[in-house]
Amino acid sequence: MIQANSKKKYLNVMEQMVAQEVNRQITLLPQKLAKYIKRTDVETYALNRLPPLYACSQEGWKFQTKKAEEDYRKEIAVVVRHAFAAVQRDLLKSSTPLFREETKKVSSSLSQAEGSTAENKQSSNNYNWKYGQYYRLGSSRK
């Protein structure tokens, strides 16, 4: 879909194709897992591994969409599957989103997942990771 109010003069067709594939594959995941997946992380991971297909006209958009469907449909599905696997491995990785709306969504889902009790927050601040183990800050390590 081409947005009429877009300020850009060109669009990447691959973004739409990847978004559609992410939507398709996320419905196949268990709901408990799907709610922890950051769709943006999956899409950017996949887009960084696929060629861009830019268009600046309606005709170019149709041509690039047809090309993506014919030439890259299978590759998009595989790359998106790999993106889900990569994002699932890094569930604890923290990142700061570029846009505010994403920050609000992530922080609200995290607070619900943690139960947002002060006890949880305090206890999580007292542990650190080093040499493949968790240790309590201030405790002696051997």
C-alpha positions in Angstrom: 0.0 0.0 0.0 1.3 3.4 -0.9 0.6 6.1 1.6 -0.6 9.4 0.1 0.7 11.5 3.0 4.2 10.1 3.0 7.0 12.7 2.8 9.4 10.4 1.1 9.6 10.3 -2.7 10.4 6.6 -2.8 9.5 3.4 -1.0 11.1 0.0 -0.5 8.7 -2.7 -1.6 10.7 -5.2 0.4 9.5 -3.6 3.6 5.9 -4.4 2.8 6.7 -7.9 1.7 8.7 -8.6 4.9 5.9 -7.1 7.1 3.4 -9.4 5.4 5.6 -12.5 6.0 6.2 -11.5 9.6 2.4 -11.2 10.1 1.9 -14.6 8.5 4.6 -16.4 10.6 3.8 -14.7 13.9 0.3 -16.2 13.7 1.9 -19.6 13.6 3.8 -19.1 16.9 2.3 -20.0 20.3 0.5 -16.9 21.7 2.6 -16.9 24.8 5.8 -16.6 22.8 4.4 -14.2 20.2 3.6 -11.6 22.7 7.3 -11.3 23.7 8.5 -11.0 20.1 9.4 -7.5 19.0 8.0 -7.3 15.4 10.4 -4.4 14.6 13.4 -6.4 15.5 12.3 -9.3 13.3 11.6 -7.0 10.4 14.8 -5.1 10.6 16.8 -8.3 11.0 15.2 -9.7 7.8 15.5 -6.5 5.8 19.2 -6.3 6.5 19.6 -9.7 4.9 17.4 -9.0 1.8 18.0 -6.7 -1.2 16.1 -3.5 -1.3 13.5 -3.0 -4.0 12.8 0.8 -4.3 10.1 2.4 -6.3 9.2 6.0 -7.0 6.1 5.6 -9.2 2.9 3.5 -9.2 4.3 1.5 -12.2 7.6 1.0 -10.4 5.8 -0.2 -7.3 3.8 -2.7 -9.3 6.9 -3.9 -11.1 9.0 -4.3 -7.9 6.1 -6.0 -6.1 5.8 -8.5 -8.9 9.5 -9.1 -8.9 9.6 -9.6 -5.1 6.7 -12.1 -5.3 8.3 -14.0 -8.2 12.0 -13.9 -7.3 12.2 -13.5 -3.5 9.0 -15.0 -1.9 10.8 -18.2 -0.7 13.9 -16.2 0.4 11.8 -13.8 2.4 10.1 -16.6 4.2 13.4 -18.3 5.1 15.0 -15.0 6.2 12.0 -14.1 8.3 12.1 -17.6 9.9 15.8 -17.0 10.8 14.9 -13.6 12.1 12.4 -15.1 14.6 15.0 -17.5 15.7 17.6 -14.8 16.2 15.2 -12.5 18.1 14.1 -15.4 20.3 17.8 -16.1 21.3 18.2 -12.5 22.4 15.0 -12.0 24.3 16.9 -10.5 27.3 18.9 -8.1 25.1 18.0 -4.6 25.9 17.6 -1.9 23.2 16.5 1.6 23.0 13.9 2.1 20.2 14.3 5.0 17.8 10.7 6.1 18.0 8.7 7.0 21.1 5.6 4.9 20.3 7.7 1.7 20.3 9.2 2.7 23.7 5.7 3.0 25.2 4.6 -0.4 23.8 7.8 -2.2 25.0 7.8 -0.6 28.5 4.1 -1.4 29.1 4.5 -5.1 28.0 7.6 -5.5 30.1 6.0 -4.1 33.2 3.1 -6.5 32.8 5.4 -9.4 32.2 7.5 -8.6 35.3 4.5 -8.0 37.5 5.9 -4.5 38.0 6.4 -5.0 41.7 9.1 -3.0 43.5 10.4 -6.3 44.9 11.1 -7.7 41.4 12.8 -4.5 40.4 15.0 -4.3 43.5 16.0 -8.0 43.3 16.9 -7.7 39.6 19.2 -4.8 40.3 21.2 -6.8 42.8 22.5 -9.4 40.3 25.1 -9.1 37.6 26.5 -11.5 34.9 30.1 -12.4 34.7 32.1 -15.4 33.5 29.0 -17.3 32.5 27.3 -17.0 35.9 25.1 -14.7 37.8 26.4 -13.3 41.1 25.0 -11.0 43.7 26.5 -7.6 43.7 28.7 -7.1 46.8 29.1 -10.8 47.4 32.5 -12.5 47.2 33.3 -14.7 44.1 35.8 -17.5 44.1 
